[in-house]
Amino acid sequence: MSIAGLISTEQTTGIKAVFAASDVRALIANHLGVSVGRVTDEAHFTNDLGADWLDRLDLMIAVEAQFGDQSQMMMSIG
């Protein structure tokens, strides 16, 4: 299905999801000091991005501060 085939509400939801994913990737990249291109769906925080336990904890706090209530949904999805 393409964006053109979606109704207005679905388009808005789809666009918000893309921006949210992009925003989260940018936040992770900035926090860990890596390029945004390295932050993929398949990337492992420790093995691929070099994050230790404290980096991961700081990142969780940063995501919650940036996205508030939405962060609970994002954390449970992936």
Long-range contacts (C-beta under 8 A, 24 or more apart in sequence): 20-67, 20-70, 20-74, 23-66, 23-67, 24-63, 24-67, 24-74, 27-59, 27-62, 27-63, 27-66, 28-59, 31-55, 31-58, 31-59, 31-62, 32-59, 41-78
